[in-house]
Amino acid sequence: ARAVSDNERPVIYECSAVFVSENATFVGYGKVSMPLLFANSGHMTVAQQLAHDQLFEKVSVGLGLPFVGNSAFDEFYELQQLKKSGKMRRKTAGAALLKEKLLREATLLDSDILKVSSFLNHMVDVELMEACGEELAERLEETQATKVLTVEATGLLPSMFVAKALGLPIVFARKSRQIGVSDSYQVSYKSHMVSSVTDLYVSTEYLTPGDRVLIIDDFLAGGRTADALIRVCRMANANVVGGGFLIEKRNDAGRAFLSGYQIPLESLALVSIDNGSPSVVDD
């Protein structure tokens, strides 16, 4: 009988583009991973486009010149600058609504514990979550992710709407071993808010080599949860291509803690806690 491949088996499309001159060589690289069930030859053009876009940008930056003499190149260069500055974003309602909610309803439970239970982690404002998910999805769509990874339970709220906007499945890490799952990746971490060690489990069936993973969560505080999720992905030989968070607590320096991974991180609201009072910081 002929062997049949699993529909979840990743099909990886890779492409390189090279520019060579007397003084310099630049290489652009593009890679896309798709489950076999959805893969087709058209995905190769995505890898090619990613490689060409990266090459164009490297040549421009490396030679210290924008592309000139060709209107298409000029438009491409201008587009990259607009994207980097955030001026190309169409969906900005999520961040605006979230900041308004924080200003009106967020309080402190302790010296550094932000209470947002009226709209996020006890009673949920669904329209707010959808707007936030759509904005995070737009900010991170160029990562070419194939899966969204989060942790139960409140991480599922923004993740569902990010995944919906990008057309991706969600995998969520459990905090206890699931009955009926024989093989799991397991990591442990200690949150700055909880004194005990927390274990996370992700089935080996749903996180596979070649996956391009977006990590989504409600908070970026000390960065320990995101770090644990990144470590899970590395165990699976999956690639973490970005992270998105609703609220980032500036005082806890989670962004700095994760900086060694060199992945793009997006947060919709930056909160600072000073003298026992929370405030929303302008980006």
TORLUM-865320 format. One line per field, with one value per residue: residue number from 1; residue in three letters; x, z, y of N, C-alpha, C in turn. Coordinates in nm, 3 decimals. Last residue first. Layout:
N
i: NUM,... .
aa: ALA,... .
n.px: X,... .
n.pz: Z,... .
n.py: Y,... .
ca.px: X,... .
ca.pz: Z,... .
ca.py: Y,... .
c.px: X,... .
c.pz: Z,... .
c.py: Y,... .
This chain:
283
i: 283,282,281,280,279,278,277,276,275,274,273,272,271,270,269,268,267,266,265,264,263,262,261,260,259,258,257,256,255,254,253,252,251,250,249,248,247,246,245,244,243,242,241,240,239,238,237,236,235,234,233,232,231,230,229,228,227,226,225,224,223,222,221,220,219,218,217,216,215,214,213,212,211,210,209,208,207,206,205,204,203,202,201,200,199,198,197,196,195,194,193,192,191,190,189,188,187,186,185,184,183,182,181,180,179,178,177,176,175,174,173,172,171,170,169,168,167,166,165,164,163,162,161,160,159,158,157,156,155,154,153,152,151,150,149,148,147,146,145,144,143,142,141,140,139,138,137,136,135,134,133,132,131,130,129,128,127,126,125,124,123,122,121,120,119,118,117,116,115,114,113,112,111,110,109,108,107,106,105,104,103,102,101,100,99,98,97,96,95,94,93,92,91,90,89,88,87,86,85,84,83,82,81,80,79,78,77,76,75,74,73,72,71,70,69,68,67,66,65,64,63,62,61,60,59,58,57,56,55,54,53,52,51,50,49,48,47,46,45,44,43,42,41,40,39,38,37,36,35,34,33,32,31,30,29,28,27,26,25,24,23,22,21,20,19,18,17,16,15,14,13,12,11,10,9,8,7,6,5,4,3,2,1 .
aa: ASP,ASP,VAL,VAL,SER,PRO,SER,GLY,ASN,ASP,ILE,SER,VAL,LEU,ALA,LEU,SER,GLU,LEU,PRO,ILE,GLN,TYR,GLY,SER,LEU,PHE,ALA,ARG,GLY,ALA,ASP,ASN,ARG,LYS,GLU,ILE,LEU,PHE,GLY,GLY,GLY,VAL,VAL,ASN,ALA,ASN,ALA,MET,ARG,CYS,VAL,ARG,ILE,LEU,ALA,ASP,ALA,THR,ARG,GLY,GLY,ALA,LEU,PHE,ASP,ASP,ILE,ILE,LEU,VAL,ARG,ASP,GLY,PRO,THR,LEU,TYR,GLU,THR,SER,VAL,TYR,LEU,ASP,THR,VAL,SER,SER,VAL,MET,HIS,SER,LYS,TYR,SER,VAL,GLN,TYR,SER,ASP,SER,VAL,GLY,ILE,GLN,ARG,SER,LYS,ARG,ALA,PHE,VAL,ILE,PRO,LEU,GLY,LEU,ALA,LYS,ALA,VAL,PHE,MET,SER,PRO,LEU,LEU,GLY,THR,ALA,GLU,VAL,THR,LEU,VAL,LYS,THR,ALA,GLN,THR,GLU,GLU,LEU,ARG,GLU,ALA,LEU,GLU,GLU,GLY,CYS,ALA,GLU,MET,LEU,GLU,VAL,ASP,VAL,MET,HIS,ASN,LEU,PHE,SER,SER,VAL,LYS,LEU,ILE,ASP,SER,ASP,LEU,LEU,THR,ALA,GLU,ARG,LEU,LEU,LYS,GLU,LYS,LEU,LEU,ALA,ALA,GLY,ALA,THR,LYS,ARG,ARG,MET,LYS,GLY,SER,LYS,LYS,LEU,GLN,GLN,LEU,GLU,TYR,PHE,GLU,ASP,PHE,ALA,SER,ASN,GLY,VAL,PHE,PRO,LEU,GLY,LEU,GLY,VAL,SER,VAL,LYS,GLU,PHE,LEU,GLN,ASP,HIS,ALA,LEU,GLN,GLN,ALA,VAL,THR,MET,HIS,GLY,SER,ASN,ALA,PHE,LEU,LEU,PRO,MET,SER,VAL,LYS,GLY,TYR,GLY,VAL,PHE,THR,ALA,ASN,GLU,SER,VAL,PHE,VAL,ALA,SER,CYS,GLU,TYR,ILE,VAL,PRO,ARG,GLU,ASN,ASP,SER,VAL,ALA,ARG,ALA .
n.px: 0.299,0.217,0.102,-0.133,-0.073,-0.153,0.010,0.218,0.428,0.350,0.342,0.246,0.165,0.079,-0.111,-0.045,0.268,0.479,0.799,1.001,1.289,1.530,1.590,1.674,1.446,1.305,1.374,1.271,1.000,0.968,0.982,0.808,0.721,0.546,0.346,0.127,-0.154,-0.179,0.076,0.258,0.552,0.705,0.797,0.951,0.943,0.999,1.114,1.005,1.168,1.092,0.838,0.907,1.038,0.822,0.685,0.866,0.857,0.597,0.630,0.825,0.790,0.687,0.454,0.221,-0.100,-0.235,-0.063,0.077,0.320,0.315,0.529,0.550,0.672,0.898,0.769,0.461,0.208,0.029,0.149,0.263,0.079,0.220,0.212,0.383,0.388,0.509,0.606,0.489,0.441,0.347,0.453,0.660,0.643,0.852,0.811,0.875,0.743,0.697,0.521,0.379,0.199,-0.068,-0.365,-0.548,-0.563,-0.304,-0.144,-0.196,-0.200,-0.149,-0.125,-0.309,-0.313,-0.533,-0.500,-0.580,-0.669,-0.629,-0.860,-0.847,-0.618,-0.709,-0.920,-0.791,-0.614,-0.757,-0.836,-0.633,-0.518,-0.673,-0.567,-0.348,-0.142,-0.072,0.009,-0.098,0.063,0.195,0.292,0.410,0.463,0.276,0.091,0.108,-0.074,-0.309,-0.336,-0.377,-0.631,-0.790,-0.776,-0.906,-1.163,-1.223,-1.218,-1.433,-1.641,-1.632,-1.517,-1.574,-1.496,-1.217,-1.019,-1.151,-1.318,-1.290,-1.032,-0.788,-0.548,-0.210,0.011,0.187,0.079,-0.250,-0.448,-0.532,-0.748,-0.920,-1.115,-1.017,-0.776,-0.852,-1.030,-0.852,-0.686,-0.872,-0.936,-0.682,-0.626,-0.849,-0.839,-0.675,-0.615,-0.421,-0.088,0.114,0.268,0.474,0.728,0.745,0.569,0.708,0.934,0.817,0.717,0.951,1.043,0.839,0.862,1.114,1.063,0.883,1.036,1.373,1.564,1.662,1.637,1.843,2.162,2.343,2.391,2.232,1.971,1.933,1.990,1.788,1.555,1.585,1.582,1.323,1.182,1.276,1.176,0.901,0.861,0.922,0.720,0.504,0.546,0.488,0.217,0.129,0.130,0.002,-0.135,-0.324,-0.229,0.028,0.070,0.356,0.600,0.834,1.096,1.360,1.629,1.888,2.214,2.475,2.809,3.037,3.203,3.105,2.799,2.507,2.224,1.992,1.744,1.592,1.326,1.115,0.846,0.747,0.478,0.423,0.139,-0.129,-0.203,0.048,0.073,0.067,0.220,0.044,0.084 .
n.pz: 2.320,2.643,2.908,3.159,3.502,3.843,4.151,4.330,4.208,3.896,3.639,3.300,3.009,2.678,2.459,2.268,2.150,1.980,1.879,1.672,1.827,1.975,2.213,2.381,2.480,2.701,2.885,2.764,2.801,3.079,3.277,3.466,3.396,3.179,3.083,2.817,2.698,2.480,2.256,2.048,1.870,1.616,1.535,1.629,1.472,1.618,1.753,1.997,2.159,2.071,2.186,2.457,2.463,2.422,2.660,2.843,2.761,2.831,3.112,3.169,3.143,3.332,3.120,2.897,2.894,2.716,2.419,2.159,1.930,1.623,1.442,1.196,1.195,1.181,1.380,1.563,1.773,1.798,1.904,2.142,2.344,2.606,2.931,3.201,3.550,3.778,4.116,4.331,4.349,4.100,3.971,3.819,3.758,3.655,3.459,3.255,2.990,2.768,2.506,2.525,2.452,2.512,2.621,2.801,3.000,3.007,3.281,3.318,3.175,2.819,2.548,2.249,1.917,1.661,1.302,1.110,0.993,1.105,1.255,1.422,1.572,1.711,1.849,2.014,2.165,2.355,2.504,2.583,2.805,3.014,3.081,2.855,2.623,2.269,1.928,1.600,1.288,1.082,0.984,0.853,0.951,0.865,1.073,1.298,1.279,1.234,1.485,1.652,1.549,1.608,1.888,1.950,1.857,2.025,2.277,2.252,2.227,2.481,2.779,3.041,3.380,3.407,3.251,3.113,3.238,3.509,3.579,3.601,3.815,3.842,4.096,4.255,4.510,4.435,4.264,4.100,3.809,3.516,3.407,3.252,3.141,3.021,2.824,2.664,2.574,2.421,2.217,2.092,2.013,1.834,1.625,1.414,1.116,0.940,0.920,0.812,1.006,1.131,1.042,0.874,0.672,0.560,0.461,0.272,0.090,-0.013,-0.150,-0.341,-0.488,-0.600,-0.755,-0.938,-1.066,-1.070,-0.974,-0.662,-0.330,-0.101,0.034,0.174,0.120,0.317,0.264,0.005,0.047,0.231,0.078,-0.124,0.034,0.134,-0.108,-0.196,0.007,-0.015,-0.275,-0.239,-0.060,-0.231,-0.430,-0.297,-0.277,-0.511,-0.481,-0.147,0.160,0.330,0.416,0.508,0.651,0.558,0.584,0.408,0.373,0.215,0.215,0.040,0.064,-0.091,-0.105,-0.233,-0.433,-0.680,-0.596,-0.596,-0.436,-0.435,-0.263,-0.189,-0.036,0.053,0.204,0.347,0.489,0.778,0.831,0.862,0.716,0.672,0.370,0.311,0.105,-0.066,0.000 .
n.py: 5.587,5.715,5.517,5.538,5.457,5.376,5.446,5.423,5.558,5.425,5.216,5.231,5.054,5.061,4.870,4.682,4.559,4.334,4.239,4.035,3.885,3.828,3.713,3.915,4.041,3.968,4.164,4.391,4.334,4.338,4.540,4.636,4.890,4.859,4.614,4.604,4.440,4.256,4.146,3.923,3.828,3.617,3.374,3.086,2.779,2.454,2.247,2.200,2.348,2.599,2.615,2.622,2.868,3.037,2.991,3.103,3.370,3.435,3.415,3.613,3.886,4.056,4.134,4.153,3.996,3.821,3.699,3.506,3.428,3.268,3.055,2.833,2.500,2.339,2.074,2.152,2.106,1.898,1.674,1.729,1.954,2.128,2.257,2.412,2.473,2.713,2.746,3.015,3.287,3.508,3.725,3.640,3.285,3.047,2.748,2.462,2.261,1.993,1.845,1.516,1.231,1.157,1.264,1.171,1.459,1.696,1.845,2.195,2.421,2.419,2.637,2.619,2.714,2.810,2.860,3.160,3.402,3.645,3.681,3.454,3.510,3.736,3.620,3.437,3.595,3.739,3.491,3.322,3.429,3.342,3.088,2.905,3.075,3.037,3.068,3.029,2.950,3.067,3.402,3.623,3.869,4.049,4.073,4.229,4.434,4.287,4.160,4.378,4.455,4.231,4.227,4.466,4.409,4.193,4.309,4.489,4.309,4.186,4.230,4.007,3.968,3.879,3.999,4.235,4.417,4.405,4.335,4.448,4.560,4.502,4.513,4.657,4.683,4.568,4.638,4.934,4.958,5.065,5.237,5.454,5.376,5.134,5.225,5.371,5.169,5.024,5.206,5.229,4.963,4.921,5.102,5.080,4.955,5.041,5.150,5.294,5.406,5.273,5.292,5.072,5.148,5.362,5.228,5.060,5.250,5.357,5.129,5.095,5.329,5.287,5.060,5.171,5.368,5.398,5.567,5.410,5.304,5.492,5.401,5.249,4.992,4.872,4.963,4.850,4.582,4.518,4.564,4.371,4.135,4.134,4.109,3.860,3.689,3.733,3.636,3.363,3.290,3.332,3.147,2.916,2.903,2.788,2.517,2.457,2.331,2.236,1.988,2.038,2.363,2.559,2.806,2.995,3.224,3.400,3.625,3.792,3.906,4.083,4.182,4.430,4.521,4.448,4.270,4.082,3.967,3.699,3.517,3.205,3.026,2.754,2.599,2.301,2.153,1.951,1.750,1.730,1.508,1.260,1.068,0.727,0.482,0.228,-0.119 .
ca.px: 0.403,0.212,0.215,-0.108,-0.096,-0.125,-0.096,0.092,0.371,0.438,0.289,0.349,0.121,0.194,-0.112,-0.141,0.171,0.382,0.699,0.920,1.163,1.528,1.531,1.774,1.516,1.287,1.402,1.416,1.054,0.957,1.092,0.857,0.805,0.681,0.380,0.267,-0.104,-0.273,0.021,0.162,0.471,0.657,0.817,0.871,1.002,0.912,1.180,0.935,1.166,1.225,0.853,0.826,1.115,0.930,0.624,0.833,0.983,0.636,0.535,0.851,0.830,0.827,0.505,0.366,-0.003,-0.300,-0.105,-0.018,0.283,0.293,0.440,0.584,0.565,0.866,0.884,0.547,0.318,-0.021,0.067,0.353,0.087,0.168,0.214,0.303,0.423,0.400,0.646,0.510,0.563,0.312,0.333,0.694,0.598,0.805,0.854,0.836,0.839,0.674,0.636,0.368,0.328,0.044,-0.252,-0.561,-0.592,-0.436,-0.135,-0.196,-0.125,-0.226,-0.053,-0.289,-0.269,-0.473,-0.544,-0.487,-0.707,-0.521,-0.824,-0.959,-0.621,-0.591,-0.951,-0.898,-0.562,-0.704,-0.928,-0.719,-0.447,-0.704,-0.695,-0.479,-0.152,-0.098,0.030,-0.096,-0.012,0.105,0.273,0.374,0.547,0.391,0.058,0.195,0.064,-0.254,-0.320,-0.256,-0.516,-0.773,-0.724,-0.765,-1.090,-1.219,-1.123,-1.298,-1.613,-1.603,-1.573,-1.501,-1.600,-1.331,-0.994,-1.057,-1.327,-1.419,-1.134,-0.864,-0.679,-0.311,-0.083,0.217,0.170,-0.134,-0.482,-0.425,-0.704,-0.810,-1.156,-1.145,-0.784,-0.752,-1.076,-0.964,-0.629,-0.809,-1.039,-0.750,-0.538,-0.822,-0.944,-0.615,-0.696,-0.560,-0.190,0.032,0.171,0.337,0.682,0.830,0.538,0.578,0.950,0.888,0.625,0.862,1.123,0.868,0.739,1.090,1.157,0.841,0.924,1.267,1.562,1.633,1.634,1.716,2.084,2.314,2.460,2.375,2.037,1.909,2.071,1.929,1.580,1.574,1.700,1.435,1.161,1.303,1.320,0.969,0.836,1.000,0.861,0.513,0.558,0.628,0.289,0.122,0.246,-0.005,-0.020,-0.351,-0.369,0.010,0.028,0.211,0.564,0.695,1.056,1.218,1.581,1.754,2.128,2.358,2.712,2.944,3.238,3.248,2.874,2.653,2.279,2.127,1.773,1.698,1.380,1.227,0.889,0.828,0.544,0.454,0.282,-0.063,-0.243,-0.045,0.126,-0.012,0.219,0.120,0.000 .
ca.pz: 2.250,2.497,2.850,3.024,3.397,3.705,4.057,4.359,4.334,3.972,3.775,3.400,3.139,2.768,2.562,2.233,2.258,1.971,1.986,1.686,1.755,1.851,2.110,2.326,2.366,2.580,2.919,2.774,2.665,3.006,3.181,3.482,3.515,3.157,3.206,2.856,2.793,2.499,2.390,2.061,1.991,1.673,1.442,1.683,1.467,1.553,1.631,1.882,2.179,2.038,2.040,2.405,2.488,2.323,2.533,2.851,2.752,2.690,3.041,3.198,3.024,3.343,3.245,2.896,2.955,2.762,2.559,2.196,2.070,1.691,1.555,1.221,1.224,1.066,1.317,1.483,1.752,1.747,1.785,2.027,2.276,2.470,2.848,3.080,3.438,3.692,3.979,4.296,4.409,4.170,4.051,3.926,3.734,3.778,3.478,3.384,3.042,2.901,2.544,2.536,2.435,2.559,2.542,2.663,2.991,2.959,3.174,3.374,3.300,2.939,2.648,2.380,2.009,1.791,1.420,1.164,0.936,1.019,1.155,1.328,1.483,1.625,1.747,1.926,2.065,2.236,2.462,2.474,2.679,2.957,3.017,2.917,2.744,2.388,2.053,1.716,1.408,1.046,1.083,0.779,1.002,0.779,0.959,1.292,1.311,1.128,1.363,1.669,1.537,1.469,1.810,1.986,1.800,1.880,2.246,2.275,2.116,2.360,2.676,2.917,3.282,3.480,3.310,3.055,3.092,3.459,3.578,3.479,3.813,3.772,4.031,4.113,4.464,4.522,4.375,4.154,3.942,3.577,3.493,3.323,3.211,3.128,2.931,2.729,2.658,2.536,2.311,2.146,2.107,1.950,1.726,1.534,1.233,0.916,0.992,0.719,0.940,1.175,1.129,0.994,0.757,0.621,0.563,0.386,0.161,0.065,-0.042,-0.243,-0.414,-0.514,-0.644,-0.854,-0.981,-1.106,-1.117,-0.747,-0.471,-0.143,-0.065,0.221,0.034,0.308,0.389,0.032,-0.048,0.269,0.198,-0.157,-0.043,0.228,-0.022,-0.274,-0.022,0.110,-0.245,-0.331,-0.018,-0.106,-0.466,-0.333,-0.158,-0.499,-0.545,-0.293,0.078,0.267,0.374,0.379,0.663,0.558,0.620,0.445,0.411,0.245,0.240,0.098,0.045,-0.005,-0.141,-0.133,-0.294,-0.655,-0.663,-0.587,-0.510,-0.408,-0.370,-0.164,-0.153,0.082,0.081,0.365,0.360,0.718,0.800,0.938,0.664,0.761,0.464,0.306,0.230,-0.073,0.000 .
ca.py: 5.511,5.729,5.592,5.491,5.554,5.336,5.486,5.355,5.608,5.514,5.228,5.255,5.105,5.058,4.974,4.786,4.573,4.443,4.237,4.156,3.870,3.908,3.627,3.824,4.102,3.886,4.025,4.377,4.350,4.212,4.521,4.498,4.874,4.910,4.687,4.588,4.539,4.366,4.155,4.031,3.823,3.742,3.485,3.197,2.912,2.552,2.295,2.142,2.203,2.551,2.616,2.512,2.746,3.033,2.952,2.960,3.296,3.434,3.330,3.472,3.810,4.018,4.192,4.138,4.086,3.943,3.690,3.609,3.415,3.395,3.073,2.973,2.594,2.424,2.140,2.066,2.199,2.025,1.657,1.720,1.825,2.141,2.138,2.426,2.387,2.670,2.716,2.876,3.235,3.385,3.748,3.734,3.422,3.110,2.886,2.521,2.357,2.047,1.925,1.661,1.299,1.076,1.312,1.126,1.316,1.659,1.746,2.060,2.426,2.390,2.559,2.681,2.610,2.842,2.784,3.061,3.272,3.593,3.782,3.471,3.394,3.745,3.721,3.392,3.500,3.810,3.596,3.278,3.447,3.473,3.095,2.921,2.995,3.115,2.995,3.117,2.912,2.957,3.295,3.501,3.761,4.027,3.989,4.111,4.468,4.372,4.080,4.298,4.544,4.273,4.115,4.449,4.523,4.174,4.203,4.540,4.399,4.109,4.318,4.034,4.001,3.821,3.867,4.140,4.407,4.452,4.229,4.478,4.497,4.580,4.422,4.645,4.787,4.573,4.549,4.852,4.998,4.990,5.125,5.466,5.505,5.136,5.136,5.439,5.275,4.963,5.162,5.347,5.032,4.835,5.117,5.137,4.920,5.081,5.074,5.217,5.493,5.244,5.400,5.076,5.033,5.384,5.332,5.002,5.163,5.443,5.188,4.991,5.302,5.403,5.051,5.059,5.408,5.305,5.542,5.526,5.265,5.434,5.474,5.383,5.088,4.842,5.001,4.992,4.658,4.504,4.645,4.513,4.173,4.143,4.225,3.980,3.696,3.763,3.777,3.445,3.280,3.408,3.289,2.942,2.949,2.933,2.579,2.449,2.373,2.365,1.998,1.970,2.223,2.540,2.668,2.980,3.089,3.387,3.490,3.795,3.789,4.086,4.079,4.377,4.551,4.435,4.377,4.078,4.081,3.749,3.613,3.303,3.094,2.842,2.667,2.420,2.169,2.081,1.751,1.835,1.638,1.326,1.167,0.850,0.558,0.351,0.000 .
c.px: 0.513,0.327,0.197,-0.003,-0.063,-0.152,-0.059,-0.021,0.233,0.364,0.390,0.282,0.240,0.153,0.006,-0.145,0.081,0.293,0.608,0.813,1.083,1.405,1.521,1.720,1.619,1.373,1.396,1.454,1.205,1.014,1.088,0.961,0.870,0.774,0.526,0.294,0.041,-0.208,-0.077,0.094,0.380,0.576,0.767,0.901,0.907,0.976,1.087,1.002,1.103,1.236,0.990,0.844,1.039,1.011,0.728,0.772,0.958,0.765,0.570,0.756,0.851,0.879,0.654,0.416,0.139,-0.200,-0.169,-0.058,0.196,0.253,0.437,0.483,0.622,0.750,0.842,0.664,0.430,0.084,0.033,0.276,0.182,0.186,0.152,0.321,0.329,0.454,0.525,0.550,0.594,0.440,0.295,0.575,0.637,0.771,0.795,0.885,0.785,0.784,0.602,0.506,0.307,0.177,-0.127,-0.452,-0.611,-0.451,-0.275,-0.197,-0.132,-0.136,-0.141,-0.224,-0.252,-0.432,-0.471,-0.551,-0.619,-0.555,-0.719,-0.922,-0.732,-0.593,-0.830,-0.924,-0.669,-0.661,-0.873,-0.806,-0.531,-0.626,-0.717,-0.466,-0.292,-0.104,0.005,-0.081,0.001,0.023,0.180,0.360,0.519,0.487,0.178,0.174,0.159,-0.108,-0.260,-0.229,-0.384,-0.652,-0.699,-0.702,-0.940,-1.139,-1.111,-1.195,-1.473,-1.569,-1.536,-1.582,-1.528,-1.458,-1.098,-1.053,-1.236,-1.431,-1.267,-0.980,-0.757,-0.442,-0.198,0.125,0.199,-0.042,-0.372,-0.477,-0.591,-0.773,-1.042,-1.165,-0.908,-0.760,-0.980,-1.017,-0.739,-0.750,-0.980,-0.855,-0.608,-0.738,-0.913,-0.717,-0.626,-0.644,-0.328,-0.082,0.081,0.230,0.541,0.780,0.618,0.540,0.818,0.905,0.691,0.766,1.035,0.943,0.761,0.966,1.136,0.932,0.877,1.151,1.453,1.627,1.592,1.725,1.947,2.234,2.433,2.453,2.188,1.984,2.057,2.019,1.727,1.609,1.698,1.562,1.278,1.287,1.356,1.119,0.906,0.983,0.950,0.656,0.565,0.647,0.436,0.196,0.246,0.111,-0.049,-0.243,-0.395,-0.131,-0.002,0.179,0.412,0.669,0.911,1.181,1.433,1.700,1.995,2.269,2.597,2.855,3.148,3.282,3.022,2.712,2.429,2.159,1.904,1.713,1.488,1.280,1.000,0.875,0.616,0.520,0.318,0.087,-0.176,-0.076,0.014,0.042,0.141,0.107,0.088 .
c.pz: 2.201,2.436,2.699,2.959,3.264,3.608,3.915,4.267,4.361,4.094,3.858,3.536,3.232,2.898,2.655,2.335,2.227,2.095,1.971,1.794,1.771,1.765,1.975,2.218,2.303,2.463,2.794,2.802,2.665,2.865,3.108,3.378,3.525,3.275,3.198,2.978,2.828,2.581,2.398,2.196,1.999,1.798,1.497,1.599,1.525,1.564,1.548,1.749,2.059,2.058,1.999,2.254,2.442,2.340,2.421,2.721,2.757,2.669,2.894,3.125,3.046,3.227,3.255,3.019,2.912,2.817,2.600,2.343,2.108,1.835,1.603,1.322,1.246,1.089,1.194,1.421,1.687,1.733,1.719,1.896,2.157,2.401,2.712,2.994,3.321,3.578,3.900,4.149,4.367,4.223,4.134,4.017,3.850,3.750,3.608,3.389,3.175,2.939,2.679,2.557,2.436,2.555,2.595,2.571,2.844,2.951,3.137,3.258,3.377,3.062,2.771,2.476,2.144,1.860,1.546,1.278,0.983,0.955,1.058,1.217,1.380,1.523,1.658,1.814,1.966,2.126,2.344,2.420,2.559,2.829,2.950,3.042,2.801,2.507,2.171,1.840,1.513,1.166,1.028,0.873,0.930,0.831,0.869,1.167,1.285,1.154,1.251,1.544,1.555,1.452,1.666,1.904,1.829,1.813,2.095,2.237,2.129,2.243,2.541,2.826,3.157,3.399,3.410,3.124,3.031,3.308,3.521,3.465,3.690,3.765,3.973,4.038,4.315,4.465,4.480,4.269,3.985,3.713,3.562,3.430,3.298,3.209,3.050,2.845,2.732,2.630,2.437,2.249,2.172,2.054,1.851,1.647,1.358,1.041,0.967,0.788,0.842,1.105,1.182,1.093,0.886,0.715,0.634,0.498,0.285,0.148,0.047,-0.123,-0.306,-0.428,-0.547,-0.733,-0.890,-1.012,-1.162,-0.892,-0.555,-0.288,-0.082,0.126,0.074,0.226,0.377,0.155,-0.020,0.176,0.238,-0.038,-0.076,0.156,0.075,-0.190,-0.096,0.088,-0.117,-0.301,-0.108,-0.056,-0.342,-0.369,-0.188,-0.379,-0.532,-0.351,-0.071,0.168,0.296,0.325,0.526,0.580,0.628,0.475,0.456,0.273,0.274,0.108,0.114,-0.039,-0.040,-0.192,-0.190,-0.507,-0.632,-0.663,-0.487,-0.497,-0.336,-0.287,-0.109,-0.047,0.118,0.229,0.366,0.581,0.729,0.910,0.736,0.707,0.548,0.411,0.209,0.057,0.000 .
c.py: 5.603,5.654,5.599,5.581,5.493,5.450,5.442,5.389,5.551,5.569,5.306,5.273,5.119,5.127,4.954,4.899,4.692,4.442,4.358,4.138,3.999,3.877,3.697,3.733,4.009,3.934,3.936,4.231,4.333,4.219,4.388,4.457,4.737,4.884,4.730,4.675,4.506,4.477,4.272,4.028,3.943,3.719,3.619,3.320,3.016,2.690,2.383,2.175,2.133,2.400,2.563,2.501,2.622,2.906,2.946,2.911,3.145,3.356,3.320,3.379,3.662,3.937,4.160,4.212,4.051,4.045,3.822,3.590,3.534,3.366,3.218,3.025,2.734,2.518,2.220,2.143,2.121,2.135,1.790,1.706,1.831,2.007,2.170,2.302,2.414,2.585,2.665,2.861,3.092,3.322,3.627,3.761,3.511,3.254,2.939,2.665,2.410,2.144,1.989,1.723,1.450,1.150,1.243,1.175,1.279,1.508,1.697,1.962,2.294,2.393,2.542,2.584,2.677,2.713,2.832,2.981,3.158,3.460,3.731,3.568,3.404,3.632,3.750,3.492,3.457,3.714,3.676,3.392,3.407,3.502,3.231,3.008,3.013,3.021,3.087,3.030,3.022,2.909,3.187,3.381,3.629,3.920,3.959,4.026,4.351,4.407,4.164,4.214,4.469,4.365,4.154,4.336,4.511,4.287,4.182,4.435,4.458,4.199,4.256,4.127,4.051,3.843,3.819,4.004,4.301,4.442,4.274,4.379,4.543,4.502,4.503,4.549,4.779,4.679,4.553,4.768,4.907,5.048,5.052,5.360,5.513,5.264,5.138,5.357,5.351,5.069,5.101,5.308,5.151,4.905,5.038,5.152,4.969,5.060,5.131,5.144,5.418,5.324,5.377,5.181,5.036,5.270,5.361,5.104,5.103,5.360,5.276,5.048,5.196,5.383,5.167,5.044,5.296,5.333,5.446,5.482,5.386,5.392,5.410,5.467,5.232,4.941,4.984,5.039,4.808,4.585,4.637,4.600,4.322,4.187,4.244,4.106,3.824,3.779,3.820,3.594,3.365,3.408,3.377,3.088,2.974,2.987,2.731,2.528,2.360,2.407,2.127,1.987,2.164,2.392,2.658,2.832,3.090,3.243,3.491,3.654,3.812,3.968,4.083,4.268,4.484,4.445,4.357,4.196,4.081,3.868,3.682,3.392,3.193,2.903,2.766,2.473,2.303,2.069,1.882,1.843,1.754,1.466,1.226,0.946,0.689,0.429,0.125 .
